[in-house]
C-alpha cells in the first residue's frame, strides 16, 4: 500500500506541478528508504487526500458541465448555431478535465514501467523512452486541437459581440457592403480549407514529431522580447522556419488560408545571393582561362554550409537547378543533327561505344580490387566516361563533335536505365539465378518503355511537330512569348510522358529537342535563340547548387588522393582515346587522334547530373559521391591544360607541314 501511495503522489506531483519534480523525487526516495515511517506516511496521506479531493472536484465539474450542456440544448431562445457553439464550448472544457485526469494515471503508469525495467538494459530503456515519446506526441495533438477549438470559440464570441454592437446602430451602404463581403470571404475560407492535419494524422506511416519554430531574428542570434507588428504578421502568415529533432529545416509550402498571398523570403534572398555572386566568380574564371562553370560551382561553395552558410532554402535552390538540367538536355537534343554526323557516324558510334566499354571494364576491374559494389563501379565509370563539349572549326572538330554527341545519346539511354539499376540494387540478389532473372525482367521493361517512347516520337514527328511549330511561329510574330511558352510546354509534356511510361524525365527532354531538330536548321536556330538564355540562367543555378555539396575542407584533407585520382583519370581517358582512335580512324586521319583524345580527356558536367541522381537514389555512398564531385571539379582545372598543350603542339606541327 505504501508503494502505491508513493506512485500516486509522485504522479500527482508530475502532472499538476504542486511541488518541483526534483524535490519530490528526492523527498520520496528519502522517505521510502528511511525508517521514519510515521512522518513519511503522514506526508503521503496528506498529498493523497489532495489527490482524491481533486478527482472528486473534477467529477463534480464534469457533471455540472453535462447538466449545463443539456440546459443549453433545451433553450429555445437560442439559434441553432448559437446552441451548437455553446454546447461545443462546454464539451471542450469537459475534454480538458478528462485529459488532465488521464495524464495523472499515465504518469503513474510510466513510473511503474520505469521501476520495473532494468537500467542496464539499453534496449528496454529505449523502448520505454519511445513509449513516453509516443504518449507525449498524442497528448500534444490533443492539446493542439483543444487550443484550436478554443481560438475558434474566442473568435465566435468576438463575432457575436460585434454583431450585437452593429445591431444597435445604423450602418451605411458601404458598411453593409463590406459586411456582406466579409461573410462571403469567411464562407469561402471555410469551404476551401482542407483540414490536412486531421485528415492525415491517422494515415499509416504518418509520424508526429516535435519541431522548433524559429523566427528570423532568432536565427540571427537576436533576443526578441517584444515582437514588432511586422514580425507578428509574419508569424501569423507562417513564414517562420521549422526545425525537427534530426536538424531538418522546413518552410511553408501550402498555407491554411489560401486567400492571402505569401512569399518565401528565404528563397528570394538565396536566389539573389546566388545570381549576384555568380557574376564575379564566372567573370574571374573566364579571365584566367577557366570554364565559367567552375566559377558557378565556387559560388555555391562560398554560399554553402562549408563557408558562409547563407543559403537557407537549399532544397528550393536545387529544385530550381533541376530545371536547368531539363533545358540543358533539351538543347543537347536540338544539337543532335543526323546530317552533321552523317560523314563521321561510323567513327562516332564506334568511338563512343568503345570508350564507354573500356571505362566500364576498367572500373569493374578496379572495383574487384577495391571491393566496391558492381552497381557503384558501373555508375562511377559511366559518369567519368562522359567528356565535355569543345568548339572548333578545324578538321578534327567533326570527329570530336560526333563522339561527344553520341556520348550525349548514351547519357540519355543510361538515365533511362537508371531506375532499373535502382530496383535491381534494392532487390534481394542473394541467389545469382533469381538475381539475374530479376535484372533481365527489369531490362525488358525498360526496352518496352523505350520502344513505346520511340513509337510515340515517330508519331509526333510525322503528324504533330510540324503543324505545332508552324502554329506557334505564326502566333509569335512580333513577340516571342508564345514561342517560348510553347517550347517549354512541349519539353514538360515530353518529360511527363516519359515519366509516365517508366522512363526518366531527362530522356524526355532530350527527345523533345531531337524531335524539333528534325524540322531543319532554321527551326533549330530560332528555338535555340529563345531557349538558350533561359537554359543559361537555370544552368547557373544548377552548378551553384552542386557547389553547395562541395566541401573545401574535404578537398584539402584528401588533396593528395584527389590529385592522384584526377591525374590518373585524365591520363587514362587520354590513353584509351588514343588507342581507340588509332584503331578506328583511317590511316589518312590518324594525325588528329592526339588532339581529339585531349578533348575527350576532360570529364563532362553531366557527371554532376548522374552522380546527384545516384546519390539521391542510394546507388552510391556519400564518400563516393564526394569523390566524384571533387574529381570532376578538379578535372575542370587540369584537363584544359592538356587540351591547350596538345592543341598548340598539333597546330604548330600542322603549320610546319604546310610551310614545308
Secondary structure, 3 states (H helix, E strand, C coil): CHHHHHHHHHHHHHHHCCCCHHHHHHHHHHHHHCCCHHHHHHHHHHHHHHHHHHHHHHHHHHHHHHHHHHHHHHCCCCCHHHHHHHHHHHHHHHHHHHHHHHHHHHHHHHHHHHHHCCCCCHHHHHHHHHHHHHHHHHHHHHHHHHHHHHHHHHHHHHHHHHHHHHHCCCCCHHHHHHHHHHHHHHHHHHHHCCCHHHHHCCCCCCCCCCEEEECHHHHCCCCCCCCCHHHHHHHHHCCCEEEECCCCEECCCCCCCCCCCCCCHHHHHHHHHHHHHHHHHHHHHHHCCCCHHHHHHHHHHHHCCCCCCCCCCHHHHHHHHHHHHHHHHHHHHHHCCHHHHCCCHHHHHHHHHHHHHHHHHHHHHHHHHHCCCHHHHHHHHHHHHCECCCCCCCCCHHHHHHHHHHHHHHHHHHHHHHHHHHHHHHCCCCCHHHHHHHHHHHHHHHHHHHHHHHHHHHHHHHHCHHHHHHHHHHHCCCCCHHHHHHHHHHHHHHHHHHHHCCCCHHHHHHHHHHHHHCCCHHHHHHHHHHHHHHHHHHHHHHHHHHHCCCCHHHHHHCHHHHHHHHHHHHHHHHHHHHHHHHHHCCHHHHHHHHHHHHHHCCECCHHHHHHHHHHHHCCCCHHHHHHHHHHHHHHHHHHHHHHHHHHHHHHHHHHHHHHC
